[in-house]
């Protein structure tokens, strides 16, 4: 049985916060983009959820790393190890077989040639034999179910962990785009800074993330849809004594306001560079929100009110890029926009 060799096809959304892998049209891996390494030997101890549980809790012998920052690879070796670990989860039952990997990987549309090369090299070192790259907004549009090859304008705003990708798509290409390094991680950092300044309580990155999930909002008035206050536990910044602070969504909306405003400005800049015919299509079709940031309460309403074009939160926004990369994987011969 050791002589068998076969090609395994996987699609990957290599995200700053989460990595999602699709194989045989099914999501088989959906794990945080975190890897834990032994500090002495640099061997991988854990990856994904197990590594995330160690994050900000490790002793000096272990280092937990998020290899991607702002949508690009910040630690090449750690990224390669993380990809290997996550890919192993896909074909853990196929150890007797020699596996050749064909991969389609989503990358930010603002990536430089150097950044694209880093992703491709990491994928090849992790076992990829045939590696294709696809820009994330294009993958998200395909994942939503839009006909990206039609002579019609569609606009995608993909708010991930490290970058916000804004793109106008028509005829299988990106006509206008804006990629900014302002996204979910910045919202989390805003909450950490706010809790320290306003309430004198130290909160970890993970706690700030929990606050964002429980009471994060883009609007100060959500009406009856507003969530209940969330109680935060942490040490006082000055005395180190334990504190218990209830946080409401209205104050979090105030603390996130500047970052959300930067996303608004980026959308307006992309619309400014959109040809009039495509602009008319976008006004008619609306603008699609994808990525984890699309789940921020009231964001679609705030953007709709500001820009006067309907914003639609995609169904299952977290997995749009991965699903689109999966569809592209099945059509590598047809989609000319895939990069090798």
VOGU-3710 file (C-alpha; in Angstrom, 3 decimals, decimal comma):
1> xxxxxxxxxx> 0,000/0,000/0,000  2,972/2,278/0,514  3,427/2,487/-3,279  0,124/4,292/-3,873  0,259/7,955/-4,783  -2,688/10,227/-5,404  -3,441/13,913/-5,807  -5,361/15,516/-2,967  -7,084/18,792/-3,761  -7,630/21,354/-1,018
11> xxxxxxxxxx> -8,761/24,976/-0,939  -7,484/27,190/1,854  -8,484/30,544/3,295  -5,211/31,391/5,040  -6,484/34,094/7,377  -4,870/36,290/10,010  -7,358/35,051/12,625  -8,604/31,693/11,262  -7,559/29,208/8,598  -10,267/27,246/6,814
21> xxxxxxxxxx> -9,591/24,250/4,561  -12,059/22,704/2,129  -11,616/19,224/0,682  -14,153/17,332/-1,438  -16,451/20,402/-1,262  -16,671/20,141/2,540  -15,138/22,308/5,271  -12,753/19,870/6,949  -10,636/22,311/8,993  -11,758/25,556/10,634
31> xxxxxxxxxx> -9,122/26,465/13,202  -7,455/29,600/14,628  -4,258/30,640/12,804  -2,050/29,922/15,811  0,871/27,543/16,280  2,717/26,589/19,494  6,426/25,783/19,200  9,029/24,423/21,610  11,397/27,340/22,212  14,515/25,116/22,323
41> xxxxxxxxxx> 13,934/22,836/19,362  11,413/24,906/17,333  9,316/21,729/16,976  5,570/22,135/16,725  3,684/21,287/19,929  0,167/22,241/18,881  -1,746/23,995/16,111  -5,174/25,573/15,725  -7,594/25,336/18,665  -5,085/23,543/20,914
51> xxxxxxxxxx> -2,475/26,258/20,294  -5,101/29,010/20,780  -5,880/27,575/24,235  -2,180/28,054/25,099  -2,062/31,594/23,636  -1,183/34,225/26,291  -0,927/31,403/28,887  2,391/29,777/27,945  5,503/29,322/30,111  8,985/30,419/28,891
61> xxxxxxxxxx> 9,644/27,025/27,222  6,753/27,449/24,768  6,043/30,226/22,315  2,660/30,582/20,680  2,691/32,506/17,434  0,123/33,985/15,099  2,239/33,696/11,922  0,100/36,134/9,919  -0,228/39,815/10,701  -2,228/42,310/8,644
71> xxxxxxxxxx> -3,086/39,562/6,161  0,539/38,731/5,321  3,061/36,197/6,616  5,038/37,734/9,496  6,848/34,530/10,528  7,688/32,328/7,550  8,889/29,257/9,515  5,938/29,303/11,905  3,494/29,708/9,009  4,971/26,715/7,215
81> xxxxxxxxxx> 4,719/24,594/10,390  1,129/25,757/10,968  0,118/24,903/7,391  1,721/21,463/7,688  -0,143/20,802/10,946  -3,504/21,916/9,541  -3,046/19,982/6,273  -2,249/16,845/8,314  -5,709/17,169/9,882  -7,230/16,817/6,401
91> xxxxxxxxxx> -5,660/13,482/5,433  -4,790/11,998/8,823  -6,286/8,699/7,671  -4,127/8,496/4,525  -0,684/7,986/6,023  -0,005/4,855/3,976  -0,351/6,866/0,797  2,017/9,306/-0,791  -0,058/12,466/-1,252  0,557/15,148/-3,835
101> xxxxxxxxxx> -1,311/18,353/-3,019  -3,061/20,677/-5,432  -3,983/23,859/-3,558  -5,947/27,053/-4,120  -5,189/29,688/-1,464  -6,976/33,001/-0,856  -4,660/36,030/-0,526  -5,317/39,761/0,104  -5,891/41,751/-3,094  -3,325/44,334/-1,987
111> xxxxxxxxxx> -0,518/41,758/-1,710  2,851/42,641/-3,231  4,803/40,197/-5,393  7,040/39,449/-2,393  4,024/38,662/-0,188  2,492/36,416/-2,874  5,821/34,587/-3,215  5,942/34,069/0,577  2,498/32,402/0,552  3,410/30,239/-2,434
121> xxxxxxxxxx> 6,738/29,190/-0,875  5,059/28,345/2,455  2,460/26,234/0,647  5,136/24,388/-1,358  7,234/23,717/1,756  4,096/22,402/3,474  3,606/19,839/0,680  1,849/21,720/-2,131  2,889/20,525/-5,596  0,469/22,560/-7,683
131> xxxxxxxxxx> -0,321/25,886/-5,978  -2,779/28,499/-7,234  -3,545/31,827/-5,563  -6,838/33,736/-5,717  -7,563/37,229/-4,424  -9,864/37,065/-1,412  -12,608/39,436/-2,680  -12,859/37,378/-5,887  -13,075/34,156/-3,837  -15,681/35,749/-1,549
141> xxxxxxxxxx> -17,805/36,792/-4,556  -17,691/33,245/-5,947  -18,496/31,861/-2,474  -21,571/34,111/-2,224  -22,789/32,688/-5,525  -22,224/35,705/-7,800  -21,390/35,218/-11,467  -17,994/36,928/-11,445  -17,529/36,442/-15,200  -20,733/38,313/-16,125
151> xxxxxxxxxx> -20,519/41,835/-17,620  -21,981/43,284/-14,445  -20,494/45,131/-11,485  -20,517/43,567/-8,026  -18,824/45,021/-4,963  -17,442/42,990/-2,068  -16,232/44,293/1,311  -14,369/41,452/3,037  -13,447/42,393/6,625  -11,038/39,796/7,970
161> xxxxxxxxxx> -8,711/39,733/10,970  -5,814/41,662/9,427  -7,133/43,390/6,301  -10,310/44,819/4,837  -10,538/43,964/1,151  -12,828/46,103/-1,011  -13,200/45,185/-4,671  -15,431/45,873/-7,648  -15,622/42,769/-9,827  -16,739/42,432/-13,455
171> xxxxxxxxxx> -15,903/40,067/-16,349  -13,748/37,820/-14,171  -11,448/40,609/-13,002  -11,048/43,221/-10,278  -11,837/46,630/-11,775  -11,300/48,798/-8,684  -9,993/47,726/-5,323  -8,828/49,055/-2,007  -6,992/46,876/0,513  -6,414/48,445/3,925
181> xxxxxxxxxx> -4,693/47,016/6,993  -7,616/47,929/9,225  -9,845/45,047/10,315  -10,878/42,769/13,197  -7,503/42,905/14,994  -7,750/46,708/15,130  -11,233/46,499/16,657  -9,839/44,114/19,302  -6,906/46,477/20,012  -9,355/49,412/20,322
191> xxxxxxxxxx> -11,272/47,499/23,004  -8,064/46,636/24,917  -6,965/50,267/24,893  -10,439/51,523/25,867  -10,782/49,129/28,828  -7,356/50,186/30,090  -8,013/53,923/29,687  -11,670/54,102/30,679  -12,017/51,376/33,312  -8,388/50,969/34,482
201> xxxxxxxxxx> -8,630/47,229/33,875  -6,065/45,151/31,992  -7,636/42,793/29,455  -5,878/40,242/27,251  -6,312/39,998/23,503  -8,585/36,982/24,037  -10,789/38,838/26,542  -11,045/41,833/24,184  -12,117/39,392/21,452  -14,835/38,018/23,764
211> xxxxxxxxxx> -16,053/41,559/24,499  -16,221/42,229/20,736  -18,265/39,059/20,145  -20,640/39,652/23,062  -21,244/43,423/22,939  -19,401/44,681/19,836  -21,457/47,151/17,785  -21,061/49,745/15,029  -24,139/51,649/16,231  -24,915/53,218/19,607
221> xxxxxxxxxx> -28,624/52,461/19,154  -29,571/48,909/18,214  -33,081/49,137/19,679  -34,467/45,838/20,927  -31,685/43,905/19,184  -29,074/45,302/21,576  -27,213/42,621/23,587  -27,132/42,518/27,385  -24,160/43,989/29,216  -21,085/41,764/29,382
231> xxxxxxxxxx> -19,195/41,423/32,668  -15,415/41,671/32,291  -13,021/40,305/34,925  -9,433/41,467/35,107  -6,724/43,057/37,285  -6,719/46,764/38,084  -4,018/48,425/35,983  -2,516/50,234/38,973  -3,247/48,135/42,087  -3,415/44,665/40,411
241> xxxxxxxxxx> -6,503/43,923/42,541  -9,294/41,980/40,801  -12,038/43,991/39,118  -15,466/43,199/37,734  -16,657/45,668/35,102  -20,011/45,460/33,269  -19,640/46,723/29,680  -22,534/47,831/27,454  -22,656/47,795/23,655  -23,127/51,597/23,468
251> xxxxxxxxxx> -19,692/52,298/24,968  -18,050/49,694/22,756  -19,707/51,327/19,706  -18,097/54,637/20,757  -14,689/53,002/21,187  -14,853/51,296/17,756  -16,134/54,400/15,952  -12,810/55,635/14,508  -11,815/52,248/13,097  -15,259/51,693/11,527
261> xxxxxxxxxx> -15,029/55,227/10,040  -11,732/54,257/8,356  -13,491/51,280/6,719  -16,271/53,629/5,538  -13,676/55,965/3,970  -11,978/53,037/2,197  -15,328/51,929/0,700  -16,011/55,486/-0,517  -12,515/55,667/-2,085  -13,144/52,412/-3,979
271> xxxxxxxxxx> -16,517/53,735/-5,203  -14,826/56,938/-6,428  -12,614/54,841/-8,715  -15,514/52,770/-10,085  -16,594/53,387/-13,720  -20,150/54,880/-13,921  -21,755/51,840/-15,611  -20,462/49,501/-12,919  -21,415/52,020/-10,219  -25,022/51,852/-11,468
281> xxxxxxxxxx> -24,929/48,027/-11,190  -23,620/48,277/-7,614  -26,392/50,692/-6,593  -28,929/48,213/-8,014  -27,323/45,022/-6,607  -26,093/46,354/-3,266  -22,695/45,805/-1,642  -21,897/42,462/-0,010  -20,219/42,221/3,396  -18,142/39,106/4,137
291> xxxxxxxxxx> -15,517/38,022/6,681  -15,721/37,990/10,473  -16,077/41,788/10,615  -19,404/41,522/8,756  -20,841/40,044/11,982  -20,303/43,306/13,909  -23,778/44,357/15,035  -25,303/47,251/13,072  -22,395/47,536/10,607  -24,577/46,917/7,536
301> xxxxxxxxxx> -27,100/49,564/8,673  -24,392/52,110/9,487  -22,734/51,693/6,076  -26,097/51,763/4,268  -27,063/55,029/6,009  -23,662/56,600/5,335  -23,223/55,598/1,676  -26,874/55,347/0,507  -26,301/51,972/-1,144  -27,780/48,829/0,475
311> xxxxxxxxxx> -25,191/46,696/2,296  -26,022/42,999/2,504  -24,369/40,652/5,016  -23,595/37,463/3,056  -24,963/34,166/4,244  -22,239/32,457/6,320  -19,792/35,403/5,928  -16,948/33,607/7,744  -16,676/30,882/5,102  -17,317/32,811/1,843
321> xxxxxxxxxx> -13,632/33,050/0,864  -12,988/29,354/1,599  -16,111/28,262/-0,307  -15,141/30,435/-3,277  -11,604/29,013/-3,256  -13,209/25,523/-3,219  -15,287/26,330/-6,307  -12,198/27,801/-8,007  -10,346/24,553/-7,203  -12,934/22,664/-9,255
331> xxxxxxxxxx> -12,536/25,134/-12,135  -8,778/25,757/-12,338  -8,819/25,232/-16,100  -11,699/27,700/-16,646  -10,896/30,582/-14,269  -8,189/32,709/-15,876  -7,880/34,966/-12,815  -6,153/32,244/-10,745  -2,451/32,990/-10,222  0,228/30,313/-10,414
//
